[in-house]
């Protein structure tokens, strides 16, 4: 696929970067992954990495099956990644308390599929507007849906870190999967952890969808997200992809 792509990650003001990012781009499909680990003693770091590695391990197998029953195939693919996460945690007791969010984007010539869990997001934009974003599994998202807070108030809400879903090896995964029309030329997708979107305004996100935007603009906004946290920045991870 003819795609322009950039990604970056930073520990922010944390000692450990528990975010994971990965991608596959070839002639027949593209896969993008951002996961944000939760858990002490490097458990969160392992959870996001093991889950992401599982998605990559099975990419060639399941991508060949995406033409028919794409939602079911994507669900099985994600379940296989969770099983790989379990396998890699087999002799590590920290796995029981390790959790991760995820944002997974699959593109081919026929369709777009997204899988997400937690508050790691996927945005779809054109130069005029943000077409949609994935809906967080969090208390603030519930409040937004009920009309009690605004989109901008979500980011600094005191319950922002209260998630209603995560991926963990001790329970069945609850990943929302959606299928959309294929990516149009000039459209932009962005995957990001909460360390990025919490401190970036909607109008600034739309800057990343402009025809002249790219690597430099992405880097500027990521640095701005860290600065706006005033020494309390979470890990910041973002992937940007546009169809040429």
Secondary structure per residue as TSV (DSSP state, phi and psi in degrees):
chain	resnum	aa	ss	phi	psi
A	1	X	-	360.0	144.3
A	2	X	-	-85.5	91.4
A	3	X	E	-123.5	145.9
A	4	X	E	-103.7	133.4
A	5	X	E	-144.3	138.0
A	6	X	E	-140.1	152.1
A	7	X	E	-149.4	154.5
A	8	X	E	-155.5	155.5
A	9	X	E	-146.7	147.8
A	10	X	E	-144.5	145.8
A	11	X	-	-71.5	-13.5
A	12	X	T	65.2	-129.2
A	13	X	T	-101.6	13.4
A	14	X	S	-93.6	156.0
A	15	X	S	-73.2	-32.3
A	16	X	S	-123.1	138.8
A	17	X	-	-93.6	108.0
A	18	X	-	-94.6	2.9
A	19	X	E	-80.5	151.8
A	20	X	E	-132.4	140.4
A	21	X	E	-138.6	147.4
A	22	X	E	-159.9	162.6
A	23	X	E	-157.9	156.7
A	24	X	E	-134.1	127.4
A	25	X	E	-131.8	121.1
A	26	X	-	-143.6	-169.7
A	27	X	S	-67.5	-27.6
A	28	X	S	-102.9	-25.9
A	29	X	-	-159.8	169.4
A	30	X	E	-138.6	142.5
A	31	X	E	-131.3	133.7
A	32	X	E	-131.0	139.0
A	33	X	E	-138.0	130.5
A	34	X	E	-129.6	130.2
A	35	X	E	-134.7	141.8
A	36	X	E	-120.5	110.1
A	37	X	E	-79.4	149.4
A	38	X	E	-131.3	127.2
A	39	X	-	142.7	144.3
A	40	X	T	-81.2	173.0
A	41	X	T	54.7	43.5
A	42	X	T	69.1	4.8
A	43	X	H	-64.1	-42.7
A	44	X	H	-64.6	-39.8
A	45	X	H	-60.0	-42.2
A	46	X	H	-69.7	-40.6
A	47	X	H	-59.7	-48.8
A	48	X	H	-65.6	-40.1
A	49	X	H	-70.2	-44.5
A	50	X	H	-64.3	-41.1
A	51	X	H	-64.5	-46.0
A	52	X	H	-62.4	-40.2
A	53	X	H	-63.9	-33.8
A	54	X	H	-64.8	-42.1
A	55	X	H	-60.0	-43.9
A	56	X	H	-67.6	-38.7
A	57	X	H	-58.8	-37.6
A	58	X	T	-102.5	11.1
A	59	X	H	-60.5	-48.2
A	60	X	H	-64.9	-33.6
A	61	X	H	-68.2	-54.3
A	62	X	H	-80.5	-25.4
A	63	X	H	-62.0	-29.9
A	64	X	T	-72.5	-14.0
A	65	X	T	-106.5	6.4
A	66	X	-	-78.5	-13.9
A	67	X	S	-65.9	-40.9
A	68	X	S	-107.7	136.8
A	69	X	S	49.9	57.3
A	70	X	H	-61.8	-37.5
A	71	X	H	-66.3	-45.2
A	72	X	H	-63.8	-41.2
A	73	X	H	-63.6	-43.3
A	74	X	H	-63.8	-38.5
A	75	X	H	-64.0	-43.8
A	76	X	H	-65.0	-39.1
A	77	X	H	-60.7	-46.6
A	78	X	H	-65.4	-39.2
A	79	X	H	-62.4	-37.2
A	80	X	H	-64.8	-35.9
A	81	X	H	-66.9	-38.7
A	82	X	H	-65.8	-38.9
A	83	X	H	-64.2	-36.7
A	84	X	H	-65.5	-38.3
A	85	X	H	-59.7	-44.2
A	86	X	H	-60.6	-43.3
A	87	X	H	-62.7	-41.8
A	88	X	H	-72.9	-22.9
A	89	X	T	-91.4	3.3
A	90	X	T	-52.2	-38.8
A	91	X	T	-111.9	25.6
A	92	X	-	-129.3	107.4
A	93	X	G	-66.1	-17.6
A	94	X	G	-67.3	-15.0
A	95	X	G	-62.7	-29.6
A	96	X	G	-62.7	-32.5
A	97	X	G	-103.5	7.5
A	98	X	-	-92.0	133.4
A	99	X	E	-132.1	159.5
A	100	X	E	-148.0	148.3
A	101	X	-	-90.0	175.1
A	102	X	E	-158.1	150.8
A	103	X	E	-135.0	119.0
A	104	X	E	-125.9	127.8
A	105	X	E	-122.0	127.2
A	106	X	E	-120.0	130.2
A	107	X	E	-126.8	136.7
A	108	X	-	-144.7	-172.9
A	109	X	S	-69.9	-17.9
A	110	X	S	-98.9	-27.7
A	111	X	E	-160.9	168.8
A	112	X	E	-124.9	131.6
A	113	X	E	-123.6	141.4
A	114	X	E	-125.0	145.4
A	115	X	E	-132.8	129.3
A	116	X	E	-147.0	153.2
A	117	X	E	-151.7	129.9
A	118	X	S	90.8	-146.5
A	119	X	S	-116.9	20.5
A	120	X	-	-83.6	131.7
A	121	X	E	-114.4	158.8
A	122	X	E	-125.2	129.6
A	123	X	E	-113.5	141.1
A	124	X	E	-117.8	126.1
A	125	X	E	-136.9	151.7
A	126	X	-	-120.5	176.2
A	127	X	S	-60.7	-20.1
A	128	X	S	-89.8	-32.7
A	129	X	-	-163.8	165.0
A	130	X	E	-80.4	115.2
A	131	X	E	-71.2	-44.0
A	132	X	E	-168.8	165.7
A	133	X	E	-136.5	158.2
A	134	X	-	-66.5	150.9
A	135	X	-	-95.0	124.7
A	136	X	-	-62.0	151.9
A	137	X	S	-98.7	82.6
A	138	X	B	-154.6	163.2
A	139	X	H	-62.3	-47.1
A	140	X	H	-59.8	-35.3
A	141	X	H	-63.8	-38.2
A	142	X	H	-63.5	-41.2
A	143	X	H	-66.0	-38.3
A	144	X	H	-63.4	-44.8
A	145	X	H	-62.6	-28.8
A	146	X	T	-86.9	-0.8
A	147	X	T	77.7	17.3
A	148	X	S	-89.7	-21.5
A	149	X	S	-137.9	167.0
A	150	X	-	-96.7	168.6
A	151	X	H	-56.4	-44.4
A	152	X	H	-69.4	-30.6
A	153	X	H	-72.5	-20.3
A	154	X	H	-56.6	-43.6
A	155	X	H	-60.4	-39.1
A	156	X	T	-106.9	17.5
A	157	X	-	-67.8	141.0
A	158	X	T	-61.3	-20.9
A	159	X	T	-101.6	20.3
A	160	X	T	-56.5	-34.3
A	161	X	T	-86.2	4.4
A	162	X	-	-88.0	97.2
A	163	X	B	-91.3	146.3
A	164	X	S	-99.7	-11.2
A	165	X	-	-146.5	141.4
A	166	X	-	-147.1	170.7
A	167	X	B	-98.6	129.3
A	168	X	-	-146.6	148.1
A	169	X	T	-72.3	-12.7
A	170	X	T	-93.3	-2.0
A	171	X	S	-139.7	160.4
A	172	X	-	-65.5	139.9
A	173	X	-	-70.3	144.5
A	174	X	-	-123.2	78.0
A	175	X	-	-105.3	124.7
A	176	X	E	-75.4	127.3
A	177	X	E	-118.3	131.4
A	178	X	E	-134.9	149.2
A	179	X	E	-119.8	139.6
A	180	X	E	-135.5	166.8
A	181	X	E	-60.0	157.7
A	182	X	-	-60.8	159.3
A	183	X	-	-70.6	131.0
A	184	X	-	-90.2	156.4
A	185	X	T	-60.6	135.5
A	186	X	T	89.3	-11.2
A	187	X	-	-77.7	155.7
A	188	X	E	-128.1	133.6
A	189	X	E	-109.7	145.1
A	190	X	E	-136.5	129.6
A	191	X	E	-110.6	136.8
A	192	X	E	-156.8	150.5
A	193	X	-	-81.8	167.1
A	194	X	H	-65.4	-23.9
A	195	X	H	-61.0	-23.5
A	196	X	H	-88.7	-58.4
A	197	X	H	-70.5	-22.6
A	198	X	T	-61.1	-29.4
A	199	X	T	-116.5	16.3
A	200	X	S	-120.3	129.2
A	201	X	-	-78.5	159.0
A	202	X	H	-58.3	-43.0
A	203	X	H	-64.0	-33.5
A	204	X	H	-71.7	-36.0
A	205	X	H	-61.2	-39.7
A	206	X	H	-65.9	-25.0
A	207	X	H	-59.3	-31.8
A	208	X	T	-72.6	-10.4
A	209	X	T	-97.8	-1.1
A	210	X	S	-76.7	149.3
A	211	X	T	-56.3	-29.0
A	212	X	T	-89.6	-4.7
A	213	X	-	-80.5	163.3
A	214	X	S	177.1	-138.4
A	215	X	H	-59.6	-44.4
A	216	X	H	-64.2	-45.0
A	217	X	H	-65.4	-37.3
A	218	X	H	-63.1	-45.7
A	219	X	H	-62.7	-39.8
A	220	X	H	-63.0	-44.2
A	221	X	H	-68.4	-36.1
A	222	X	H	-64.5	-42.6
A	223	X	H	-65.8	-37.6
A	224	X	H	-64.3	-38.4
A	225	X	H	-60.4	-41.2
A	226	X	H	-66.8	-44.0
A	227	X	H	-64.4	-39.6
A	228	X	H	-68.9	-18.6
A	229	X	T	-78.1	-9.5
A	230	X	T	53.1	53.7
A	231	X	T	85.0	2.0
A	232	X	-	-122.8	30.1
A	233	X	-	-68.6	134.8
A	234	X	-	-76.6	175.2
A	235	X	-	-58.8	142.7
A	236	X	E	-121.7	118.0
A	237	X	E	-136.0	135.7
A	238	X	E	-150.2	139.5
A	239	X	E	-119.9	139.1
A	240	X	E	-129.3	129.0
A	241	X	E	-140.7	135.3
A	242	X	E	-133.7	142.0
A	243	X	E	-86.7	126.7
A	244	X	-	-85.9	360.0
